[in-house]
Amino acid sequence: MNLRLEHARAVTRREFLSRGGKLGLGAMALEGLLAKGLATTQAVNPLAPKAPPLPAKIKSVIYLSMSGAPPQHDLFDWKPELVKHHMQECPAEFLKGQTFAFIKGTPKLLGTLAKFAQYGQSGTWVSEHLPHFQKIVDDVAVVRSMNTTQFNHAPAELYLHTGNMLAGSASIGAWATYGLGSENQDLPGFVVLLSGGTDPTGGKATWGSGFLPSVYQGVQCRAAGEPILYANNPAGMTRESRRESLDALKTLNEAEAKQFGDAETVTRIAQYELAYRMQMSVPGVMDISKEKPETIEMYGAKPGEASFANNCLLARRLVEKGVRYVHLFDWGWDMHGTGKDNDLLNGLPKKCGNVDQASAALVEDLKQRGLLDSTLVVWGGEFGRTPMNEARGGSTFLGRDHHPHAFTLWMAGGGIKKGLNFGATDELGYFVTEDKVTVRDLQATILHLFGLDPYKFAFRYQGLNNRLIGPTNEGQIVNGILT
């Protein structure tokens, strides 16, 4: 028996690398990790602010996600021809080769029942459902030519916010904090706020870190009750004893990071320390009752409640404190018309009433405080709605099915042209006819505004240089909306 061979076979990989360190192999590996910042003898802060590699137009983003997809025909994309042919059969050319989730047979066209008019010096067409938005149209760019590849809620939300229709990729907020860190070390770099009664259909993966270190994932905060669950000390533990225990854990984790160079060990240290600091900083910034009464009234907020209005006011407070990315999800925009809560006659006006005032107030408030020039605000859903009526299950309520080919969103803030109407759709609002903007284009543009090169900004994982805009650099910066 060859004892040397048998002994070699019994040596584990960890033992080999550990012993190899004496011969220089482990030392070389550790040196490489140290060069990349993945392991240190003293824990580094992954969220330390970093200068963008390119000139930046913004420091932060507030993304207002209308989870469920608002019907653009009833809010932004005014189509007189669609109204003219209301309840007439849809032309065959729009149906050929197309499939819909809930529309069967030959559907009828559905003209909006909402009144439209032009507002501002830009002459932007806006529905009567958005009276507050009408007042800020000259501060925003309305993009009516959005396009996506997905037509189901969860894949579409994941694709929009993580660049992949499957769970497991990094969200835009995670990419932003990975690339730029956070300007406030006592608050998360990426905060998520929810309204509408539940999570978005894409779930928590829409604000996850995916293959990036978990320190960059979104931290969900609440406008009512305990701001961040499980951040407080357990019963019987004082802040002093918590500090002592964290110091002991830090020593152990630093030793592990030095030995094995695991990025998640460094992340663990940073997260423990951030949670400790947040115990003091978060309650203050999340308390909107400290705002002036006229500011609270401007948003339509009510301290102590969980609402979209409260979340918009919180979003302004967070970016004011240096948070990099704030993502608001408002669930309940799935207007299929199966009942009063999700039809165009009752459900849509109700949802607009919940978000219109606060969305407009957010833009106005940021502008008044000199923050709009350094903050990007985005408002929109994950896809669009059909120009046809959806008679689902014999319902008499008016609704629209999912539609990936065309939808509308608006943007305001740093680097965005004001009072701009960008892109167009055909006479029925079915296909984009001018200046198509894909989801990848939107992602590339947001990274560009941050001063990050969307084509070079990548993270090596499973042998690939993973990018938000995909491995083949699909997205194009939308220069037509930029100053």
Helices and strands as residue ranges (DSSP letters): H 3-10, H 13-23, H 25-36, E 60-67, G 72-74, H 80-84, G 92-94, E 116-119, E 124-127, G 133-139, E 140-147, H 153-162, H 172-180, E 190-195, G 203-207, G 214-216, E 219-221, H 239-260, H 263-285, G 288-290, H 293-299, H 308-320, E 325-331, G 340-342, H 347-368, G 372-374, E 375-380, E 384-385, G 392-394, E 402-403, E 407-413, E 420-422, E 424-425, E 432-434, E 437-438, H 439-449, E 459-461, E 464-466, G 479-481
